[in-house]
């Protein structure tokens, strides 16, 4: 696990950055939409030409954002009492 610590730190830093910048998800639907948007951004980078020298670092950045938003989904939509979430 120790070799994976740097990426976990990066995910936590992105989670903290996003939670300080944006309000909590109001609903599971909103959280899903945000996670999906991040996955779409990752997919856009994955489709880049494999010869693109920035591709790997861009994929890493987007994957970290996906992980951070998935974590945020858990915190905002799963670890709260259900009466705090807005049903859509």
Secondary structure, DSSP 8 states (H G I E B T S, - for coil): -GGGHHHHHHHHHHHHHHHHHS---SSHHHHHHHHHHHHHHHHHHHTS-TT-TTHHHHHHHHHHHHHHHHHHHIIIIISS-GGGS---
